[in-house]
Amino acid sequence: MHTDSHSLLYCDPTREHGFESLRVEGKLPVELAGTLYRNGPGLFGSFGRRYYHMFEGDGAISAVRFGHGLAEGAHRVIASAGLREERAAGRPLYGSVVARPRRIGNNLRGRAKNLANTSVLAWQGRLFGLLEAAKPLQFSPDDLETIGECDLGGVVTHTFSAHPHFVAARRAFYNFGMRFGPKSAIDLYELPLRGPARLLGALPLDAPTALHDFIATDRHLVFFLAPTRLSIGRALLGEARADRLFDWRPERGSEVVVVPIDAPEHATRIRADAFFVWHFANAFESGDSIVIDYVRHPDVWALATMRDVNARSGAVLDMNLGEPWRAELDVRRGSFTARALADAKCEFPTIDGRGAGGPRRFVWLTVTDGAAHGIARLDLERGELASWTPRPGQHASEPIFAPRPGASGETDGFVLTLVYDERTETSHVAVLDAEAPDAGPLGCAHFDHPIPVTLHGVWAAAG
């Protein structure tokens, strides 16, 4: 046993492998058929040197394939071109572990390693690891082997964010990509379930800013632009500390930008008090208003706390938590109002994606109550939380809803969360009944090794 079991959440994988049988505890639902993919930082250093920030880690994809009450799991580090280059050279070439002159040279030459360490996109039978500052990186659904960087048919020329959102009414994913420079802008993308990806247009920015997520309805894309400013000069000069790349300027307030999907050139801008959003849950149209559910933070302070030293000590689990809020926009009047939905410290909101972009009653969250870390279902109509907290020493990741085949209800299905267990130094996927998550897992699928911390995932139903 390691003296600090918790640190295995933030250590390089102990084993990589393709799909193999997992040990089942309890009883996995027979009707649960599909694959849970998760992504997060996998390599926390390079050739013996630890990265300064956990976001610098090369991505590691995990997958658990369910069917007939059984489960198979796979886990691999994403072998990007940059990582292969470093391994061939036998030394680090990118990130905070190289000397500042090398970092400056990389920036001036436009050389960067695509870490692909934040999220997963399943689109048209293909799978992609996503990082907000790079192009999608494709990997194989059969064995998780890396295929390579992809520009989606020449559509993505700069970056493609880690948070695409599905709009059920349009049967398409929407996403954005940041372009930094003298004339910074947000590129807008559409990925239909059938047909090629396309660039919708670009949203000009007054200044480069930090933007991690956005949200979409069946008619609009909505961006909350916090009063953060990227220092391009510091970035070019090889600043290794992510928190020093952005200035927080609350006196400027936030800007809410509403972009019509069918006429992106006619964006509306609304001013609001300063706040920051890491993750949105959902948004929908209601008469003349747009209703938006999200997790609100008072500022961008969390970026500084997610350092490697905090991650290894366990402090990250107690940081970076916001509160569930709901905002209402009246585009014609230019008004913005917002309120808290529940008294809960939370993050990583998700929903039943089959109705994304339309009204949803339930939001799934990771929650923290003191030393306890678990997941919860928030009833937006009643403001009630139904929570499950695993035993001490177990750490649950973002909850993902998997609908029961043929069902339509938002709680008619299962909720999956990847859990790290300090006691056994292994990870497993816990399967909960979405109708009664507080009853605990119906069954669990166990890896025989730990999975490093994961950030986001996706459920891909069989067939």
Phi, psi and omega in degrees: 000147176280151180291332177237087185298326183300329185296343179294342174295337186235037177234158179302150180303140176278342180201140173243146182194160171279195185292131176214158184298140176251149177287132181257129174249135185076216182226116176283137179301132181297326183280354176283107185224115181156193184229132171265119175253137176225154185220148176185177177301135183242324177249118187261014176189181182220117178052049174086000181249122181284140174290154179290319187239141182297335179290351180279350185291139174298142184294151174226122182266132170241152180214140173232121183257121183253148175175136176059031179078008180243170180212143173235144182231153177219156180203125180213146168286139179284116184271078180291168178299321180294320178293318178297323178297317179295318180294324177292325181281339181075024180198159178290143180236348185223162172085188186291346183276354176258160183295153182305317179304322179292319179298318178297316179299318177302315182294316181294330180267000181069029181263126179211154177265126178281099185288331178047047193247017189245315186211180181228139173239126172253115186214124176052043177079002179248157181235140184225138167270138188238144173221136189293343182254026183207177174277162176300146178240117188274144174222164186277131176289345183282322183217005180068014176291144181286133177263312177143173182293147185222141178252015177056051177075031179085004183283319183269108181261338181239273183228164182219115191294169182274005186228066171293148179235135180274140173241109188299319183296332180260355181049052182205152169268149174234148180205176179222167174216138181272140172239116181259143179161194179302327176235083181290152182202166175247117175279142185245128186238150172234132178236091181291155177297331174233136180101171186282157172292155177213153175271120181282327184158195181222145179251111181294147177243144176291327180204154178295136184222172176271123179220113184260328187212169175210188178211160185223143169248187179286355180232338188224154165253135185236131180239133171257106182264107181285161181280059173251145179231126176282131175272099181296326179298314179296322180297314180295331180273013170080027177301126184267341182271116184300323182292340179272355179277341184237137174258134177265121184234075187298335180297341179277342182073172177265160177236127177260123182243124181248121186244117175295128182299322183273354178211066187298344179286347183254059180283149176247137182242131183232135180273149178209166176296161183290131172198173181225147178233123170276317188217138174260155176260307186190167173207154179204161179273138177219095185064235178271002184252158169245125181257131187229127176252132187202173174254122187261138173239147180289337181199191183260019185305328184303330181301323181284334185278342184275039177284159180301319183297323177289322180299313183292333179277350182093356185293332182300328181295337181261358181252180170064024181257136176245205179227148178287127181231161172231132176244151174234128180249133168248102187294321182295321181271347182071034184252151179221120175232150182210153180209156176285144181263331182198157177271086184211136173272118192208173171196183177052060178286138176221164180222177167287105189292349182296337179245020183301138183092352175239178181300135175230139181270329188242140174236136177260141187220155160271139185228154177229131177229095185068236180272357183267133180235124182207203178234161182211153172252120179262121176274109185290337178283320184257348183069026184256146178249133170246115192243152169231127178244117177293169184294159180307139181091357175252139186234115183271143178263182178314128178281139180236129180274132176239108184292149173290134181306130179084352181269159181237343183290149182292341178245010178269080183170210187225156176241129184247135176219135177278127186239131173261134183247113180297326186295315182264350184056041177225171177237153177211159173261122176267134180249117181248152173283121182296339176287330184217066183296331181290350178282349179092177187293142169286322179196166180224145176248116191258126164282158176263019181207165178281150170254123177304162185312132176248151183256304184223159179210182181210148175258127176244107182294148178295144177082000000 
